[in-house]
Amino acid sequence: MAIIAVFDAPGMTQAMYEQGTNQITGGQGGVKKASDWPVPGLISHAAGPTPDGWLVVDVWESEDAFRKFGEVLMPMLKEVGAPDVRPKIYPAFNVVTS
């Protein structure tokens, strides 16, 4: 079952996000497509600023795929100085892609 993972990160900046996505791609720049992720299973990714930080919303094929990504993501977030934020995970009822 697909899941929605929501990271609401007060204090996180665009620079931290960009540094992290550059690490995810092994120094090849930001992530632009699902195959840029270090584990399979990403359906969609959106990120942007909030009044007090940064918001990321992902849709993953399964909670297991997302947890595998989390093993890569959480140490990377710590390394770039991002706040310690745990995602909220919701079951996806409907997913529409182009």
KADA-V418524 format. One record per residue. N is the residue number from 1. RES is the residue in one letter. SS is DSSP state (H for helix, E for strand, L for the rest). PHI is phi in whole degrees, 0 to 359 (* if undefined). PSI is psi in whole degrees, -180 to 180 (999 if undefined). Layout:
# KADA-V418524
N:RES:SS:PHI:PSI, N:RES:SS:PHI:PSI
This chain:
# KADA-V418524
1:M:L:*:134, 2:A:L:291:150, 3:I:E:230:157, 4:I:E:249:127, 5:A:E:247:124, 6:V:E:243:120, 7:F:E:252:114, 8:D:E:251:109, 9:A:E:241:85, 10:P:E:301:136, 11:G:L:91:-14, 12:M:L:280:145, 13:T:L:246:166, 14:Q:H:299:-37, 15:A:H:298:-41, 16:M:H:297:-44, 17:Y:H:300:-48, 18:E:H:296:-39, 19:Q:H:296:-42, 20:G:H:294:-44, 21:T:H:292:-30, 22:N:H:295:-38, 23:Q:H:293:-39, 24:I:H:301:-37, 25:T:L:270:10, 26:G:L:68:34, 27:G:L:86:14, 28:Q:L:265:15, 29:G:L:98:-172, 30:G:L:291:166, 31:V:L:281:135, 32:K:L:234:-20, 33:K:L:214:161, 34:A:H:302:-32, 35:S:H:289:-10, 36:D:H:287:-19, 37:W:L:287:148, 38:P:L:284:-8, 39:V:L:225:150, 40:P:L:283:160, 41:G:L:120:-7, 42:L:E:286:131, 43:I:E:261:-46, 44:S:E:207:158, 45:H:E:214:133, 46:A:E:221:141, 47:A:E:215:147, 48:G:E:187:170, 49:P:E:285:153, 50:T:E:240:172, 51:P:L:302:-26, 52:D:L:233:14, 53:G:E:173:-129, 54:W:E:218:144, 55:L:E:236:133, 56:V:E:231:133, 57:V:E:233:119, 58:D:E:244:151, 59:V:E:241:127, 60:W:E:241:151, 61:E:L:300:-32, 62:S:L:202:162, 63:E:H:294:-34, 64:D:H:297:-44, 65:A:H:298:-42, 66:F:H:295:-41, 67:R:H:296:-37, 68:K:H:297:-40, 69:F:H:295:-38, 70:G:H:302:-32, 71:E:H:297:-28, 72:V:H:271:-43, 73:L:H:292:-48, 74:M:H:298:-45, 75:P:H:297:-36, 76:M:H:294:-42, 77:L:H:299:-41, 78:K:H:298:-42, 79:E:H:297:-36, 80:V:L:273:1, 81:G:L:84:17, 82:A:L:290:151, 83:P:L:298:153, 84:D:L:283:97, 85:V:L:237:132, 86:R:L:261:136, 87:P:L:288:152, 88:K:E:266:133, 89:I:E:243:132, 90:Y:E:231:146, 91:P:E:290:141, 92:A:L:270:125, 93:F:L:275:-38, 94:N:L:214:132, 95:V:L:231:124, 96:V:L:242:129, 97:T:L:234:163, 98:S:L:271:999
